[in-house]
Amino acid sequence: MSVSPEADLAPLSPPSRNNGLLEVFRQRYLLRLLVRSTIDARYQGTVLGWFWSYLQPAVRFCLYYFIFQVLVGRGGNMENFAIHLVAGMVVVHFFTETFNGGTRSLVSNRGLIIKLPMPRELFPVATMLVALWHTVPMMVILSGVCLLLGWSPDPVGLLAGLLGFAILTFLGVGLALVFSVANVFFRDFGKVTQTLTQFTTFSVPMIYPYSLVDDRFGSLAQYYLLNPLAEAVLLVQRCFWVGTTSDRDATIAEHLPDDLWSRGLIMLGLSAVFLVLAQLWFSKFERRVPERI
């Protein structure tokens, strides 16, 4: 019995079919290309190239250490306050890069969006990965200084750091999805994002310890911890800064909330739910992106 050629063909589907974030990871080759091209473009024409990704964080660390630890003495009686500060700076940098860059990602790649059928979630996700790539050198430098100060990584601390970055990833990508498509329709959202991220440094326990918030506001400090970024900063500080102090248990008791882990897991769950809702929001409007971009 003969079989027609049509029977051997798989059902055709539009190349722009969008299954959301799952489709992004099915097309990992596109994601890798976009991330690599973005990173290469940032260092194109420079002599030092990727070395700048290590040099700039190292200079920033030295400046923070000199100003806050030596010149101002901002740490007071806090041991290794510069590590406390830089651990928070790593979190803030990763989040603001993801949020700001993700908001601009669709508008910045208008040429690709118009010409090529691809999942448009690709661009906010690629922005997050580029931000993570630039965060790695900061983590390497921070880890190196911590080791010089006698840091001995413990499993609980490392899990705390992973939990903090998981919260940041879900929250950052979710916000990038929402604001990127909103920025296509109203360019004001790019400015709104820049304005919001200016408050990030002061809304987390980075240039001041959480114990200061607890002392000043008492029971009201629990509302401060409703900020998922503050929770992520505390988790990353638990990973790095706490391990460099002479009495780890005393530092945890004095400067970290008692329910750090339970709040962290709740924030992770809420951030994951928000990411799902953000994906639904993005899917609702992304078909109109090419005509409005």
N, C-alpha and C positions, 0 to 999 in steps of 0.2 A: 504494500500500500504506500503510495507516494504521499509525502508531507509537503505542504506548501511552504515556501520560504517565510511567509508571514508568521507561521506557527512557531518558528525558532526565535522570533524577535521578542524581547522583553517589552512590556508595556511602556510606552513613552510617557515621560513626565516633564513639566517645564523645568529648565535648568535653574530657575530662580526659586524653586520650591523651598519653603522655609519651615524647618522643624525647630526653630529657635536655637537655643544654646547647644542642643544635641547636634544640630547640623554643623555648627562651628567646629566641633571636635571631630566630626566625621570628615571634614575637609581640613585636616590638620596641616596639610601641605600649604594651603593658602594662608593659614594662620602663621606658620613659620616664615613664609616669604614676607608677609606684612611686618612682622616683628623685626626680622633681620633688616629689611629695607629702612624701617624707621630708625633703628639703632645706627646703621651705617650712615644715614643722612645726617644724623646729629653730629657725627665726628668727621664727616667728609671734609677734606682740605686741611685737617689738623696734622701736625707733625707727631704729636704724642698719641693720637688716636684714642683707643680704649683706656689708655693709662690715665686719662683725665677722669674717668669714672672712679678711680681710686685716689687720685691726687686731690680732687675737690673735696670729697668727704673728709680726708685726712686734715686738710687745712681748716675745714669747718670745725672739726673736733678740737683742734688745737686752739682756735679762737674761742670756742665755748669754754674750754677748760681754763684758759687764761683769764677771760672776763669774769666768769661766774665763780670759779674755784679760787683763783689767785687774787685778782684785782678787787672784786666786789665781796668775795667771801659769802656768796649767797647761800651756800650749803649750811652755814652755821655749824651746829653739832652733828650734821648728817655726814656719815662716812661715805667717801667717794661720790659726792654729789654730782660730779661731772658725768659719771656713768649713768646715774639716775636721769640726768638731763638728756644725754645723747640717746639712751634707749627710747625715751619718749620722742626724740627728734626723728628716729628711724620710722616710728609708727606714723607720725604726722606727715613725713615726706612721702611714704608709700600711699597713704590715703589721699593726700592733696594732688599728687601726680595722677592717680587713677581717676579721681573725681573731675579735676579740671581738664585733663587730657581727654577723658572719656566724653565729657560734655561737648568738646570741640571736634570729636573724632569723625562724625558724619559730615559736617561742613568741610572739614579739612581734606576729606577724601571724596569730594563731590565727583571728581573725574572718574574714579573707579566705580562709584555707585551708579553713575549714569551709563557707563559703557559696558560693565561686566555684570552678569547675573551671579550673585553670591549672597550668602546670608549676611544681612547688614549688622547683626549682632557681632560679627567678626571684628568690627572696628573698636567698639568699647572694650571687648575682651583683649584684643591686641594691645590696647593702651595699658590695661592692667598688667599684662605680661612685660611690657617695656618698663613700666614703673617698678615691677619686681626685679627685673634685670639690673636696674640702676640702684636698687636697694641692697642687692647682694654685696657690693663692695663696702657699703656702710656697715653691714653686718660682719664682714670679715675684719674690718678695722676695729669695730667695737669688741669683737671676740678676742682679737689679739691683745688689745689693751687690758681687757678683763683677765686674760691669762697672765699677763705681767703683774697684775695686782693680786694674783693668787686665786683666781676663780677656778672652782672645781665644779663643772656642770653636773647637776643631779637630774635624774629622770623626771621628777615632778616639775622642776623648773623648765626643762626642755618641753614637756607637754604643755606647760602654761604658755610658752612662747608660740608653739604651734597653734594652740587655741586662739591666742590673740590675733595671729595672722589669718586664721580661718575666718574670724569675725570680720576683719578688715576686707578680705577678699570678697565675701558675699555682699557686704554692705557697699563697698566701693563699686563693684560691677553693677549692682542693682541701681544705685544712684546714677551711674554713668548711662545705663539704659534709659532711665526716665528722662534725664536732663538732655541727653544727646538728641533724642527725637523732639523734645520740646524746643531745643535750640534751633532746630531746622525751621520751625514755624515762627518762632519769635527769638531773634538774635539776642534779646535782652537776657536770656537765661545764661549765656556765657558770662556776662557781667555779674549776674546774681551769684553764680558759682564762685567767682573770684572773691566776691564780697563775703560769702559765707565762710570760705576757707581761711580768711583773715582772722576769724575768731577761733579757729581750731587750736592754735598754739596756747591760747589762754583758757580754753575750755577743758583742758586735760591736765593731769598732775605731772607736768613736765618741768617748768621753771619754778615750781613749788611742789612740795610733797602733799599727798592726800591727807596726811595727818593734820596739816594746817587747815584744810577744809573741815575735817572732822572736829577740830578744836573750836573753830570759829562758829560753825553752824549746828553742831550737835546732831540731833535727830533729823534735821533737814538735809544732812549730807547724803542721805539715801537717795534723794532726788537728783543730786549731782551724779550719782552712779547710774542713773537711767541713760546717761550718754554712753552709747556703745564704744565710742572712741576712748573715753576715759577708762572703761573696763579693759580695752585692748592694751592701752598704755601700761596699766597696772600689771597685766599678765606678762607683757614683755619685760617690764622691770623685774618681775619675779624671776624671770629666766636669767637675766644678765646681772642687774645691779645687786640683788639680794645675795647672790653667790660670791660677790667680792667683799662683803662686809665681814667683820671678825666674828660676829654673833648672828648667824642667819635667823635663828628663831626669834631673837629679840627684835631684829629689823622687821620681820613679818608681823609680829605682834604690835609694833608701834606704828608702822607706816602703811600697812595694807589692811583692807577691810576683812572682817572675819569670814564673810560669805563670798570671797573672791571667786571660788570655783563654781558655786551654784549660780551666781550671777553670770559668770562667763558662759556656762552651758545654756542658760536661758537666752543670753544675747546671741549666741550662735544659732539657736533655733529660730529666734525672731528674725535674724538677718537672712536665714535661708528662706523663710516664708516671704520676706520682703523681696528677695531676689525672684521668686516665682511670680509674685504680683507684678514686679517690674517687667518681667518677660511678657506677661499678658498685656500690659500697657503698651510695650514696644510693638508687639505683634499687631495690636489694633491699629496703629498709626503708621507703621513702617512702609506699607504699600504706597502711601502718599508722599514718601520722602523724595523720590526722584523728581516728581513734578514741582515740589516746593523748594528744592535745594538750589 
